[in-house]
Amino acid sequence: MTDATRTDEPDFQTLSITVTGDDRPGVTGTLLGALSGFGAEVLDIQQVVVQGHLTLTVLLRPGANVEQLRDAAAVAAHRLGVDLRVVEGTGDNRRSRQGRAAVVVLGAPLRASAVSLVTSRIAEHGANIDRIRRLSRYPVTTVEFDISGADVASLRTELALVATSEGIDIAVAPGGLARRGRRLVVLDVDSTLIQQEVIELLAAHSGREAEVAEVTARAMAGELDFEESLRARVTTLAGLPASVLDDVRDAVVLTPGARTLVRTLKRLGFTVGLVSGGFIEIVGALADDLGIDHARANRLEIEDGHLTGRVVGEVVDRAGKARALREFAEQEGLPLSRTVAIGDGANDLDMLDIAGLGVAFNAKPIVQEQAQTSVNVPYLDSVLYLLGLSREEIEEADLDDGTPTQAPPVPHAGH
């Protein structure tokens, strides 16, 4: 590196030039064009536009041309009709501290009081906000804070209290390279990928839906052993013709945003899996329809064209879901730190715990209390914001390949 480009000395002279005003094409080019004839080095440049208002800052190493650069910037700003601020200083921007993290805040609506509490807690934690950007404006408002100097585990605990008190969702995840690269995303199915519980749809054909629904609710809340409750519920299906499976496949309704979530993950080169305490006869068809890579669920026993009221093989329970996630990750050559698990019930807790990011989606209270992150808006593709993707990026990708994009309804205030 030559002397002209060395910026590690702490006392070299710098010039910070900031312009603010109405945004329009050509502002950046005009300003830098005016500064280009003086041999100055660009050390940093950042720009943000909010509601058509531009803020552009250029950090220069000016050499011996400070006054000429000041004058040139003033002429360019006058011609552009923008305000100008020039500050002399020394040294480059300080290096960001260790402990990089991404704090993603979702609200519908996202109130100023909630954002104030989030930022105050980050400061009290001793972390610094290095960058803020909006990821979505609908159907929820999502803002991402890029911070440094954080302890992810303790900050997650501190911000969980804010999320509860303010009725918003907050995710805290390691930043830097941990935020990038291929991942495995594993979803629960019933009441996560789809809006119903498949066992209840099946039980409706035997007239015992209410009975089964009550047992299901207790199992998902962690009040009953899952395997025992599953076997008890499946017995109510004994004698039903196997054709009811076709009826249930047709009756299944995806959660809003499910197709967008899977489609976007696949575009990113991610691997997607389904792990369910339900039945492979339904889950497998969903996986095929959505182009999902892995699927694991229980299998119903069928004899002479009728359900026997029993399941075949090992039951996929709480431990079985976590085991499936591990196996999928091993098959894909990915560490658990690069996995995401999404679920709503108590039998998802082990899976959510071992994943690099565990997301409780509109989950039971016991799950929200123990999961790393909760999402309480009814749109499954909101999980994409937790991974740092913006709504605009998702919709642009749909537009590029001709996928119809339909804006979801804007939710009412609160959850």
N, C-alpha and C positions, 0 to 999 in steps of 0.2 A: 504494500500500500504506500503510495507516495505521500509526501508531506502535505500536498494540497488537499488530500481527501481524509487525512487523519482527523477524527473527531473524539479521540479518547482523552485529549488534554482537557482538564476541567475548566480552564480559563480562556479558551478561544472565544472570540467575539461572535455574537449572533444578532440577527435582526428578525423579529417576529412581526409579520404583516398580516393584519386581519381586516377583511372587508365584510360588511353586512348590508343587506338590502334586499330588494325584490329579485327573485331568481329568474333567470332566463338563459337561453343557450348562449355560450360564448364568454361568460364572465371569467371563468378560470383561464381560458386561453388568452383573453385580452390582457389580464393582469400579468400572467407569466410571460407573455410576449413583450410587455413593457419592461420587464425585469431581466430579459434574456441577454441584453447586450453588455453586461457588466462583469461577466465571469463569476457570478455568485453561485455557490453550491446550494442545492435544495437538500436540507436535512430531514424535513418532515413536511407533509401537507395533508390537511384534513378538511373535509367539507360536510356540512349537514344542511338539509332543507326541511323546514317544518312549515306547513301551510303556506308554501310559496315564499317563505322568508329564508334567505341564504346567509349562512355564516361560513366563511372560507378563511383558513389560516395557513400561511406558508412560513416555515422556519428556515432561514437562510444563514449560510456562512458568507458574509459579504466581502471579505477581503478589505481592500482599501476604498471601497466604493459606497460607503454608508450614505453619504449625502446624496449622491447620484441616484441611489436606489430609493431613498425617501422621496426625492422629487419625482422620479418616474412613477412610483406607486401613487403619488398624489394626483398626477396628471391622469393616470388610468382610472382611478376612482372617480374623478370628476367627470370624465367622459362616460363612465358606466352609470353615473348617478347613484353610487353607493357610498356608505360611510367608511372611513378608513381609520385604523388605529395601528401605529407603528411603535414597537417597544424594542429597545436595545437591551441585550443581555449577554450572558456568557454560558458556554457549554450547551450540549445537546440535552434533550429531554432525559430525565432520570429513567433508568431502567425500571420496568415494572417489577414489583417485589415477587417473591415466590408465593406459592399458595394461590394459583389462578383458579377461579371458579366462575361458573355461569349461574346466575340467579334469574329464573324465569317466573314472572308474575302474571297470572291470568285473572281477569275479573269481568263480570257482566252485571253491572258496570264496574269499571276500575276507578275508584274515587281518589281524589287528591289526598285525602286523609290517610288512606291505606298506603299509597306510595310514599308519603311522608314517614310513616312508621317503618316501612321496609328500609328506606335509605338511612333512617336514624339508627336502626338496629345494626345495619352493616357498618356504620361509622363507629358505634359503640363496641362492636366486635374487634375493631382495630383494622378493618379492611378498607381498601380504597376502591371507589368506582372509577374505572378507567374509560368505560365506554357504555353508552346506553343506546338501544335502538328498539323501535317498535316492530314486532313480528306479525301482528294482525290487528285489524280494527273491527272485524266481525268474524264469526258470530260472537266472539269474545274479544276484548282488548287484551293483547299480550305484549309485555315489555321485557326485554332481556337486558340484564346488567352484567357487564364483563368486569369482574373485580379481581383484585390481587391482595395478598396478605391475609388469606382466609384459611380457616380450618373447616373443611367442608362438613364434617360430622357435627361439630358444635354449632356452626352457623345454621345448619339445617334444623337443629333442635330449637334454636332461638327464633327462627323465622316461622316455624310451625305454630308458635303461639300467636304470631301476628295473623297468620292465615286463618286461624280459628276465630280470633276476635273480630276480624274484618270481613269474614265471609268471602275470602278470595283463595286462590290456589297458588302455592309457591313451590317451585322445584329448585333445589340446590345440587349442582353436579360439578365434578372436577372439570376445569377448563383446559386450555392448551390442546396438545395432541389427543388427549383422552376424549375430546369433543368431536374428533374427526375419524374417518376411516370406516371400514365395513363393520356391521353389527348383526347380531341375531336378535330378532324381536319375536317373543313368544306371547301369545294371547290365550287367555281363557275364552271359552265360547259362550256358554249360557249367561245372559245378562251382561255380557261384555261385547263380544263380536256380534251377537244377536240380541234382540230385545226380550226374548222369552226364555223360559226353562223348558228344554225339550221333554223332560220326564213328565211335565205337567201337560204338554200338548198330547203326549201319548196317553196319559191317564184320562184325558177328557173323552177318549174313545171308549173307556170302560166305565164312565160315569163316576170316577173317583178322583176327579181333579182337585177338589177342595181339600180332601184328605191328604193327598200327595203334596199339594202346595204348602200346607202347614208344616209337614215334615221337612220339606226342602228349605223353608225359611229358617227353621231351627238349626238345620245342619249348616247352612251358610253363615249363620250367626255364631257358629262354634259351640252350640248347646248340645249337639249330638255327635257321636262318632260317625264320620262320613261313610265308611264302608258299611257299617251296620244299617245306617239309614238308607243307603242306596239299595241294598239287597231287599230291605223291607218295602221300599217304594216299587221296585221292579216286580215284586210278587203280584202287585195289583194289575200288572199287564198280562198275566197268564191267560192264555186262550185267545188273545187278540190275533186276528189274521195279520200276517207279515205285510200285507198291502197297506196297513196303516202307516208304515214307514214312509211310503210314497206320499201319503196325504200330509204327513208332518213336514217332510222336505219342502213341499209346496207352501206350507203355512209359515215357515220360518221367515222372520223379517230382520234384516240386518240393522244394526245400530247406525244412526246417521253418521256419516263420515267414515264408515268402515271400508268401503271400496276405495275412497280417496287415500286413506291411510295405507292400505296394502299396496295400491298402485304406486304411490310415491316411494314407499320403502323399496319396492322392487326396482324402480328407476334408479335409486341410489346404489343398487347392487347389494342391498341387504338381503339376508335370509329371513324368512318368516315362518313361524311354526304355530300350530294350534295344539293346546293341551287341555283336555276336558274330562271332567268327571261324568260327562254325558256319554253319548254313544257314537261309535265310529260310523255306524250306518248313516248318520246325519252329518257328523263332522267331516267325514271323508268327502262327501258330496260338496260341502262348503269349500273345503280346501281345493278341490278340483275346479270349482267355479271361479275362485279368486286367484288361482295360480299360486297357491301356498305350497311351500317346500316340504314341510313336515307336519304330520298329524298323528296324535295319539289320544285314544279315548277307550272307554269300555265297549265290549262287544256283547250284544244280546244273543241269547241262545234261541235258535229257531228250529223247530222239529215239525215235520209234516205241514209246513206252510203257516205255522202259528208260533207266537211267542210263548216260551215255556214259563216265563216269570223268573228266569235266572240269567246271570251274566256268565260269560265264558272267560276263563283265564284270570290273571291277576287284576285286581281292581285298581284303577287309576285314582288314587286318593291324594291327600295333601303331600305325603312323601313321594308318591309316584309322579306328581307334577314336577317337583324339584328334580327328581331323578331324570325325567324326560328332558328338562332344560339342560342339565349337565351333558346328557348324551348327545343332544342336538349340537351343543357347542363343540363337543369333541369331534363329532363328525365333520363340522365345518372348519375345524382348526382354529377356533376362537377361544380366548380366555373368558372366564365368567365376567371379567370387568367390561367386556365389550358386548354384554347381553342386556336386553331390556325385557322385563316381564310385566304384563298388564292383566289385572284380575279384580274381582269384586268380592269374593267370598273367603271365609276362614280357611277353606282348603287350598287357597292360593298363597297363603302366608309364607310357607317355606320357599316357594318359587320366587316370590317378591323379595324375600330376604337375601337369597344368594345371588340374585341378578345384580349386574353393575348398576342398573337403575330399575327400581321396583315402583310401579305406578298403580295405586288403588283407584280404579275407575268407577265413580258413583258407587262406592263400596259401602259395605256394612260398617257400623261404627268401630267394631273391634279391628277391622282391617285398616281403616283410616288411622287409627291410633298407632298401629305398629308399622305401617308402610313408610318407605322413605318419602314418598310424594303422593299427593292425592289430586285427582282431577274431578271436579264436581259439576262440570257442564256436560250437556247431553250429546256432545259431538266427539266421536272417537278420534277423528283426525287432529283434535287439539293436542294429542300426544306428540305430533310432529313439531310443535312449537317447543316442547321440552328438549328436543334434539337440535334446536337452533335454526329450524327452517322457518321462513316467513310465508305468510299467506300468498304474497305476490309471486314468490318462487314456485309455489305449488300450482297456482293457477296458470302461470306462464308455461309450465311444463305441460299442463293439460292442453293449453291452446296450441302449443307447438305440434302435438301429435293428433290434434283434432278431437280430443276427448271433451264432450260437453261439460261445461262447468256451470253448476246451478248454485247460486248463493243460498246458504241455509238461512232460515228465519232468524232474525235478531231476537235473543231471549229477553224475557222480562227481567227487571232489576232483581238482583240477588240470584240465588241458586234455585 
